[in-house]
Amino acid sequence: MYEGTDETMPKPPFVLLVNPWITDFAAFDLWAKPLGLLVLAALLRQGGCGVGFIDCLDRDDPFTNRHPEIMPGKDRAYGTGKYPRAPMAKPDAIQDIPRNYYRYGIHPESCLRRLAETPEPDMVWMTCSMTYWYPGVQLAVGLLRRVWPEVPVWLGGTYARLCPEHARRWTGATAVYTGTQVELPEVLKAATGFSVRNRPAWEILAKAPVPALDLLGRLRYAPILTGTGCPYRCPYCASGLLQPRRERRSADAVFGEIAGWHQLYGVADFAFYDDALLIDAEDSLKPALKRVARELPGLRFHTPNALHVRQLSAQWCDLLAAAGFRTLRLGLETTRPERQREWGGKVEETMFREAVKNLRASGFTAREIGAYLLCGLPGQKPSEVAEAIETVEAEGACPYLAEYSPIPGTPMWRQAVAESPYPVETEPLTHNNSFFAVRRPDFSLEDLEALKEKARRSRRRLLGDAAGGKHKR
């Protein structure tokens, strides 16, 4: 399979990358693209490999959207929208949740058609973001095995990193990759004999090519990453586990990528994927946004990941407004000082108030300013969340609940395992925030639903009845 023209020059492998289905109670394309997989596609191409891509979350697949079994996708503002979906049986582990369960994405028959049109690859690389979406991986691996029984399937991504033993046992993948991007060229060489010609690009963010967004279909928006890692180590978050190294891209690289997607494909909406967008950004993001404001008027920027409120000075807020930011999400988390200290010490309520004041002075409205509030963490009371919702509304910002999901390997994981009556250590389906694995008598599933409705009512009061917003983050 890997024979070349001579023994020292093995044939470059053809790698098929697959973004599998989401299986969940609710899912919404809130600027969600498989950025890691698209970066790998760009690195493989630059390194001399052949690359194919199948996106099982394609919102525009004609076969799927016409199929009688499918509820078709719908477009929403700024490139977001609903995925096509079909009901599916709830797995036994989450049967007690009184909600319908769905497969989000293209019809499996459409996937089989795409596989039939694809040359047999030397290997398949697959990702999975949420630990509780693994049934979508099982479906994808099963279809791949029907078409190419002998082709190795490598599974990586967040689920593989956090639950490797479960992934090895239950997904059917040939290999579960838990290493870093830096190590992948050697792993690829060991499997195929082929050495990529761009090894430094795999090791340093500044040398990496732009993600292969051209492999997607219609580009409604583009994800942008200005840096990796986060300086904080919050007890509920896996960012430090998944991306321990802090790196920043140059201002020229960030601006060039934005300008390139706009000029090549007419993209006007951009979503930042950084965990710490405004931290240490004086020499990277700030100069890039100044150029955007001068040279690319009319673009729109969105921050689905929370911004650190301590960075939102009047100067920064003026720049965000000038550059065209339209969706701002602030990481308030809680209004209780003892919780703020316990959960990382990143924010205080006075910082939040000052940040909203600065954003308001720069022209942002309640429709554009939202605050994420953590909800359902071990030890937390419903009254704490209700208090925070009221505080956010009083400041003229929209409250959005970030419902707790137990994440293996985080400092809070052990506490979640101890408090949960469910098999969170062995069944990732129970990590689903809709399942609420750490529910208890003093914070029940009914309490969670009541708080979600309280946050929706708050948004309706601020924005009007049509804008309460019910989709899942």
C-alpha positions as CSV (number, residue, x, y, z in Angstrom):
1,M,0.0,0.0,0.0
2,Y,2.9,2.3,0.8
3,E,5.2,1.3,-2.0
4,G,7.0,4.2,-3.7
5,T,9.3,4.5,-6.7
6,D,12.1,3.2,-4.5
7,E,12.7,2.0,-1.0
8,T,13.6,5.4,0.4
9,M,10.5,7.2,-1.0
10,P,7.3,5.6,0.2
11,K,4.1,6.7,-1.4
12,P,2.4,9.7,0.3
13,P,-0.7,8.3,2.2
14,F,-4.2,9.4,1.4
15,V,-5.9,10.3,4.7
16,L,-9.7,10.7,5.0
17,L,-10.8,13.0,7.8
18,V,-14.3,12.5,9.2
19,N,-16.4,14.8,11.4
20,P,-19.0,12.4,12.9
21,W,-22.6,13.0,14.0
22,I,-23.8,14.7,17.2
23,T,-26.2,12.6,19.3
24,D,-27.9,14.6,21.9
25,F,-31.1,16.1,23.3
26,A,-30.3,19.4,21.7
27,A,-27.6,20.8,19.4
28,F,-27.2,24.1,17.5
29,D,-24.6,25.3,15.1
30,L,-23.4,28.2,17.2
31,W,-20.2,28.8,15.1
32,A,-19.2,25.2,15.6
33,K,-16.7,23.8,13.1
34,P,-14.2,21.0,13.7
35,L,-11.2,23.4,13.8
36,G,-8.7,20.8,15.0
37,L,-9.6,18.4,12.3
38,L,-9.3,21.2,9.6
39,V,-5.9,22.2,11.0
40,L,-4.7,18.6,10.6
41,A,-6.1,18.6,7.1
42,A,-4.0,21.7,6.2
43,L,-0.9,20.2,7.9
44,L,-1.3,16.9,6.0
45,R,-1.7,18.6,2.7
46,Q,1.2,20.9,3.3
47,G,3.3,17.9,4.3
48,G,2.6,16.1,1.1
49,C,-0.2,13.8,1.9
50,G,-3.5,13.4,0.1
51,V,-6.5,14.5,2.0
52,G,-10.3,13.9,1.9
53,F,-13.0,15.2,4.2
54,I,-16.5,14.1,5.1
55,D,-18.6,16.3,7.4
56,C,-21.4,14.4,8.9
57,L,-22.7,17.8,10.3
58,D,-23.1,19.4,6.9
59,R,-26.2,21.6,7.1
60,D,-26.6,22.0,3.3
61,D,-26.7,18.3,2.2
62,P,-29.5,18.2,-0.4
63,F,-30.3,14.5,0.0
64,T,-30.6,14.9,3.8
65,N,-32.8,18.0,3.8
66,R,-35.2,16.4,1.3
67,H,-35.4,13.0,3.1
68,P,-38.7,12.2,4.8
69,E,-37.0,11.0,8.0
70,I,-35.2,14.3,8.5
71,M,-36.2,17.6,10.0
72,P,-34.2,19.9,7.8
73,G,-31.8,22.5,9.0
74,K,-32.6,26.2,9.2
75,D,-30.4,29.3,9.0
76,R,-30.3,31.8,11.8
77,A,-28.4,35.1,12.3
78,Y,-24.7,35.6,11.6
79,G,-24.2,32.2,9.9
80,T,-25.5,30.1,12.8
81,G,-28.4,27.7,12.4
82,K,-30.1,24.4,13.1
83,Y,-28.6,21.1,12.0
84,P,-30.8,18.6,10.2
85,R,-31.9,16.0,12.7
86,A,-33.7,12.7,13.1
87,P,-35.2,11.2,16.2
88,M,-33.3,8.2,17.6
89,A,-33.8,5.9,20.6
90,K,-32.4,7.1,23.9
91,P,-29.6,5.0,25.2
92,D,-30.5,3.1,28.4
93,A,-28.1,5.2,30.6
94,I,-30.1,8.4,30.0
95,Q,-33.6,7.0,29.7
96,D,-35.0,9.0,32.6
97,I,-34.5,12.4,30.9
98,P,-38.0,13.4,29.6
99,R,-36.8,14.8,26.3
100,N,-36.5,13.5,22.8
101,Y,-33.1,12.4,21.6
102,Y,-31.7,13.1,18.1
103,R,-29.0,12.3,15.6
104,Y,-27.9,15.7,14.2
105,G,-26.3,15.9,10.7
106,I,-26.6,14.2,7.4
107,H,-28.6,11.1,6.7
108,P,-26.5,7.9,7.0
109,E,-27.3,7.0,3.4
110,S,-25.8,10.3,2.3
111,C,-22.6,9.4,4.2
112,L,-22.5,6.0,2.4
113,R,-22.9,7.8,-0.9
114,R,-20.0,10.1,-0.1
115,L,-17.8,7.2,1.0
116,A,-18.6,5.4,-2.3
117,E,-17.4,8.4,-4.2
118,T,-14.1,8.6,-2.2
119,P,-11.0,6.7,-3.2
120,E,-10.1,4.1,-0.6
121,P,-7.9,5.9,1.9
122,D,-4.8,4.5,3.6
123,M,-6.3,5.6,6.9
124,V,-9.2,7.5,8.4
125,W,-8.8,10.2,11.1
126,M,-11.8,11.0,13.1
127,T,-12.5,13.4,16.0
128,C,-15.2,13.8,18.7
129,S,-15.6,16.9,20.8
130,M,-18.0,15.9,23.6
131,T,-17.5,12.7,25.6
132,Y,-21.2,12.0,25.4
133,W,-21.4,12.2,21.6
134,Y,-19.6,8.9,21.2
135,P,-22.7,7.2,19.7
136,G,-22.1,9.3,16.6
137,V,-18.6,7.9,16.4
138,Q,-19.9,4.4,16.7
139,L,-22.2,5.0,13.8
140,A,-19.5,6.5,11.6
141,V,-17.0,3.7,12.4
142,G,-19.7,1.2,11.5
143,L,-20.3,2.7,8.1
144,L,-16.6,3.0,7.4
145,R,-16.2,-0.7,8.2
146,R,-19.0,-1.6,5.8
147,V,-17.3,0.2,2.9
148,W,-13.6,-0.5,3.8
149,P,-13.3,-3.3,6.4
150,E,-9.5,-3.2,6.4
151,V,-8.8,0.5,6.5
152,P,-7.5,1.6,9.9
153,V,-9.6,4.2,11.7
154,W,-7.8,6.5,14.2
155,L,-9.9,8.4,16.7
156,G,-8.6,11.6,18.3
157,G,-10.1,14.7,19.8
158,T,-11.5,15.6,23.2
159,Y,-13.4,12.4,23.9
160,A,-10.4,10.3,23.0
161,R,-8.1,12.3,25.2
162,L,-10.4,12.3,28.2
163,C,-12.0,8.8,28.0
164,P,-9.4,6.7,26.1
165,E,-10.3,3.4,27.6
166,H,-14.0,3.8,27.0
167,A,-13.2,4.9,23.4
168,R,-11.0,1.8,22.8
169,R,-13.6,-0.5,24.2
170,W,-16.8,0.9,22.6
171,T,-16.2,2.9,19.4
172,G,-14.7,0.2,17.1
173,A,-11.8,2.5,16.2
174,T,-8.5,0.8,15.2
175,A,-6.5,3.2,17.4
176,V,-7.3,5.9,19.9
177,Y,-4.8,8.7,19.8
178,T,-4.2,10.5,23.1
179,G,-1.0,12.4,22.2
180,T,-0.4,15.9,20.9
181,Q,-0.3,17.3,17.4
182,V,3.5,17.6,17.8
183,E,3.9,13.9,18.0
184,L,1.6,13.0,15.1
185,P,4.3,13.1,12.3
186,E,6.3,10.4,14.0
187,V,3.1,8.3,14.6
188,L,2.2,8.7,10.9
189,K,5.7,7.7,9.8
190,A,5.6,4.6,12.0
191,A,2.3,3.6,10.4
192,T,3.0,4.4,6.7
193,G,6.7,5.0,6.3
194,F,6.1,8.5,5.0
195,S,7.8,11.5,6.5
196,V,5.9,14.8,6.2
197,R,8.0,17.6,4.7
198,N,6.7,20.3,7.1
199,R,7.6,19.0,10.5
200,P,8.2,22.4,12.1
201,A,4.6,23.5,11.2
202,W,3.3,20.7,13.4
203,E,5.3,21.9,16.4
204,I,4.8,25.7,16.5
205,L,1.5,27.5,16.1
206,A,3.2,30.5,14.3
207,K,4.4,28.2,11.5
208,A,1.1,26.3,11.0
209,P,-0.9,26.8,7.8
210,V,-4.4,28.3,8.0
211,P,-7.1,25.6,8.5
212,A,-8.5,23.9,5.4
213,L,-11.9,25.6,5.5
214,D,-12.0,25.1,1.7
215,L,-12.9,21.4,2.5
216,L,-16.2,22.5,4.0
217,G,-19.2,23.3,1.9
218,R,-20.8,26.7,2.0
219,L,-18.8,29.0,4.3
220,R,-21.3,31.0,6.3
221,Y,-18.7,31.9,8.8
222,A,-15.0,31.2,9.6
223,P,-13.5,30.1,12.9
224,I,-10.4,32.1,14.0
225,L,-7.8,31.0,16.5
226,T,-5.4,33.7,17.6
227,G,-3.7,31.7,20.3
228,T,-3.8,28.4,22.3
229,G,-3.9,27.6,25.9
230,C,-5.2,29.5,29.0
231,P,-3.2,30.9,31.9
232,Y,-5.9,29.9,34.4
233,R,-6.5,26.4,35.8
234,C,-10.2,26.5,36.7
235,P,-11.3,23.3,38.6
236,Y,-14.2,22.6,36.3
237,C,-12.4,23.1,33.0
238,A,-10.2,20.8,30.9
239,S,-8.5,23.5,28.9
240,G,-5.2,23.0,30.7
241,L,-5.3,19.3,30.1
242,L,-6.1,19.5,26.4
243,Q,-3.9,22.5,25.5
244,P,-1.2,23.0,28.2
245,R,1.1,25.2,26.0
246,R,0.3,28.9,25.7
247,E,1.1,30.3,22.2
248,R,0.1,33.4,20.3
249,R,0.0,34.1,16.6
250,S,1.3,37.3,15.1
251,A,-1.0,40.3,14.3
252,D,-0.1,39.9,10.6
253,A,-1.1,36.2,10.6
254,V,-4.4,36.9,12.3
255,F,-5.3,39.8,10.0
256,G,-4.1,37.9,6.9
257,E,-6.4,34.9,7.7
258,I,-9.4,37.1,8.3
259,A,-8.8,39.1,5.1
260,G,-8.1,35.9,3.1
261,W,-11.4,34.2,4.0
262,H,-13.3,37.4,3.3
263,Q,-11.7,38.0,0.0
264,L,-11.7,34.4,-1.2
265,Y,-15.2,33.4,-0.1
266,G,-16.9,36.6,0.9
267,V,-17.1,35.5,4.6
268,A,-18.4,38.3,6.8
269,D,-18.9,36.5,10.1
270,F,-16.0,35.3,12.2
271,A,-16.0,33.4,15.5
272,F,-13.0,33.4,17.8
273,Y,-12.2,30.0,19.3
274,D,-9.6,31.1,21.8
275,D,-9.9,30.2,25.5
276,A,-8.3,33.4,26.5
277,L,-8.8,35.8,23.6
278,L,-7.9,39.1,25.2
279,I,-5.1,38.0,27.5
280,D,-1.6,38.8,26.4
281,A,-3.1,40.2,23.2
282,E,-1.5,43.6,23.0
283,D,0.9,42.6,20.3
284,S,-1.3,40.1,18.5
285,L,-5.0,40.6,18.4
286,K,-5.1,44.3,19.1
287,P,-3.0,45.4,16.1
288,A,-4.9,42.9,13.9
289,L,-8.3,44.4,15.0
290,K,-7.0,47.9,14.4
291,R,-6.2,47.0,10.8
292,V,-9.6,45.3,10.5
293,A,-11.3,48.5,11.6
294,R,-9.3,50.6,9.1
295,E,-9.2,48.2,6.1
296,L,-12.2,45.8,6.3
297,P,-15.3,47.6,7.5
298,G,-18.5,45.7,7.7
299,L,-17.1,42.4,9.1
300,R,-18.8,40.9,12.2
301,F,-17.0,39.1,15.0
302,H,-18.4,36.7,17.7
303,T,-17.0,35.3,20.9
304,P,-18.9,32.1,21.8
305,N,-16.2,31.3,24.3
306,A,-16.3,33.6,27.3
307,L,-14.1,36.8,27.4
308,H,-12.2,37.5,30.6
309,V,-14.0,40.5,32.0
310,R,-10.9,41.9,33.7
311,Q,-9.5,42.7,30.2
312,L,-12.4,44.8,29.1
313,S,-11.0,48.2,29.6
314,A,-12.6,51.2,27.9
315,Q,-9.9,51.1,25.3
316,W,-10.5,47.5,24.5
317,C,-14.2,48.0,24.3
318,D,-13.8,50.9,21.9
319,L,-11.6,48.7,19.7
320,L,-14.1,45.8,19.7
321,A,-16.9,48.1,18.6
322,A,-14.8,49.7,15.9
323,A,-13.7,46.3,14.5
324,G,-17.3,45.0,14.3
325,F,-17.9,42.7,17.2
326,R,-21.6,41.7,17.4
327,T,-21.8,38.8,19.9
328,L,-20.0,39.2,23.2
329,R,-20.1,36.6,25.9
330,L,-18.5,37.4,29.3
331,G,-17.3,34.9,31.8
332,L,-19.0,36.0,35.1
333,E,-19.6,32.5,36.4
334,T,-21.1,33.5,39.7
335,T,-21.7,36.5,41.9
336,R,-20.6,34.8,45.2
337,P,-17.1,35.9,46.2
338,E,-16.3,32.6,47.9
339,R,-17.2,30.7,44.7
340,Q,-15.2,33.1,42.6
341,R,-12.1,32.3,44.6
342,E,-12.9,28.6,44.7
343,W,-13.4,28.5,40.9
344,G,-10.2,30.2,39.8
345,G,-10.2,33.8,41.0
346,K,-10.5,35.2,37.5
347,V,-13.4,37.6,38.1
348,E,-15.1,39.7,40.7
349,E,-18.6,41.3,40.4
350,T,-17.1,44.8,40.4
351,M,-15.0,43.8,37.4
352,F,-18.1,42.6,35.6
353,R,-20.0,45.8,36.3
354,E,-17.1,47.9,35.0
355,A,-16.8,45.7,31.9
356,V,-20.5,46.1,31.1
357,K,-20.3,49.8,31.7
358,N,-17.4,50.1,29.3
359,L,-19.2,48.0,26.7
360,R,-22.3,50.2,27.0
361,A,-20.2,53.3,26.6
362,S,-18.7,51.9,23.4
363,G,-22.2,51.4,21.9
364,F,-22.9,47.8,22.7
365,T,-26.5,46.9,23.6
366,A,-28.1,44.2,25.7
367,R,-28.7,42.2,22.6
368,E,-24.9,41.9,22.0
369,I,-23.8,41.5,25.6
370,G,-24.3,38.1,27.3
371,A,-22.8,36.6,30.5
372,Y,-22.2,33.0,31.1
373,L,-23.2,31.7,34.6
374,L,-22.1,28.4,35.8
375,C,-25.0,26.2,36.9
376,G,-25.2,22.9,38.8
377,L,-21.6,22.5,40.0
378,P,-20.9,20.3,43.0
379,G,-21.8,22.2,46.2
380,Q,-23.6,25.0,44.4
381,K,-27.2,26.0,45.4
382,P,-30.0,27.0,43.1
383,S,-30.3,30.3,45.0
384,E,-26.7,31.3,44.0
385,V,-27.6,30.9,40.3
386,A,-30.9,32.7,40.6
387,E,-29.1,35.6,42.4
388,A,-26.5,35.8,39.5
389,I,-29.3,35.8,36.9
390,E,-30.9,38.8,38.6
391,T,-27.6,40.6,38.9
392,V,-26.8,40.2,35.2
393,E,-30.2,41.4,34.1
394,A,-30.0,44.4,36.4
395,E,-26.7,45.4,34.7
396,G,-28.5,45.2,31.3
397,A,-26.8,42.1,30.0
398,C,-28.3,38.8,29.0
399,P,-27.8,35.8,31.3
400,Y,-26.9,32.4,29.7
401,L,-26.5,29.3,31.9
402,A,-23.5,27.1,31.4
403,E,-24.8,23.9,32.8
404,Y,-22.2,21.7,34.5
405,S,-20.8,18.7,32.8
406,P,-18.4,16.4,34.7
407,I,-15.1,16.3,32.9
408,P,-12.6,13.5,33.6
409,G,-9.2,14.7,34.8
410,T,-10.3,18.1,36.1
411,P,-9.8,19.0,39.8
412,M,-13.6,19.0,40.2
413,W,-14.0,15.5,38.7
414,R,-13.4,13.6,41.9
415,Q,-16.0,15.7,43.7
416,A,-18.5,15.1,40.9
417,V,-17.9,11.3,41.0
418,A,-18.4,11.3,44.8
419,E,-21.6,13.3,44.7
420,S,-23.2,11.6,41.6
421,P,-25.4,8.5,42.0
422,Y,-24.8,7.8,38.4
423,P,-21.9,5.9,36.6
424,V,-20.0,9.0,35.5
425,E,-16.7,7.1,35.6
426,T,-17.7,4.4,33.2
427,E,-20.5,5.9,31.1
428,P,-19.7,9.2,29.3
429,L,-23.4,9.6,28.3
430,T,-23.9,10.8,31.9
431,H,-21.6,13.7,31.3
432,N,-24.3,15.4,29.2
433,N,-25.2,18.6,30.9
434,S,-28.9,17.9,30.1
435,F,-28.6,14.7,32.1
436,F,-27.2,16.7,35.1
437,A,-25.3,13.9,36.7
438,V,-24.7,15.7,40.0
439,R,-28.4,16.4,40.6
440,R,-29.3,16.0,44.3
441,P,-32.2,16.8,46.6
442,D,-31.0,20.4,47.1
443,F,-30.4,20.9,43.4
444,S,-32.7,18.8,41.4
445,L,-33.4,18.4,37.7
446,E,-36.5,20.5,38.3
447,D,-34.4,23.2,39.9
448,L,-32.2,23.2,36.8
449,E,-35.1,23.5,34.4
450,A,-36.6,26.3,36.6
451,L,-33.3,28.3,36.4
452,K,-33.1,27.8,32.7
453,E,-36.6,29.3,32.3
454,K,-35.7,32.1,34.7
455,A,-32.8,33.0,32.4
456,R,-35.0,32.8,29.3
457,R,-37.5,35.2,30.9
458,S,-34.8,37.5,31.8
459,R,-33.6,37.6,28.2
460,R,-37.1,38.2,27.0
461,R,-37.6,41.1,29.3
462,L,-34.4,42.6,28.0
463,L,-34.8,41.8,24.3
464,G,-38.5,41.1,23.7
465,D,-40.5,37.9,23.5
466,A,-39.0,36.9,20.1
467,A,-35.4,36.7,21.4
468,G,-35.5,34.6,24.5
469,G,-33.3,31.9,22.9
470,K,-33.6,28.3,23.7
471,H,-30.8,26.6,21.8
472,K,-28.1,24.7,23.7
473,R,-24.6,26.1,23.8
